């Protein structure tokens, strides 16, 4: 929203976030202009202008999406950076322009990579916490999507936070 509306991050309004979120997710996961306009109760022209601007902000998106669909059509599958493959039926391969197939393809690539990054970070956190502190001093409490809750003694909070930041960013930097 900040980039899209050319507004400092701390000045983005809830209304601006409300406008850009469905457009961002729709554009990212293959929803078309017509469906997005209907979902948002906006005109086709309004949403098309936003999609065009979005594509200019993220010029590699359309290329990424085209490559994913081409992979399905030619090889019958897409593959994540970590080597996971999602195979598509002959019918799906012949209908990649339909939103459902495209959405599934884009979602796999985006979501599975995030899951692998979080998985790697969680393993590193557990390993490093165990090496550095007793379990009763620092422990992983819960992980949900890309968020982690850690329980620790108050005097360790700063050191734990610094370690968490480093260990949670490291897998993304190493990503193939």
Beta strands, then each sheet from edge to edge (+ up, - down):
strand 1: 77-79
strand 2: 85-87
strand 3: 138-144
strand 4: 147-152
sheet 1: 1+ 2-
sheet 2: 3+ 4-
end
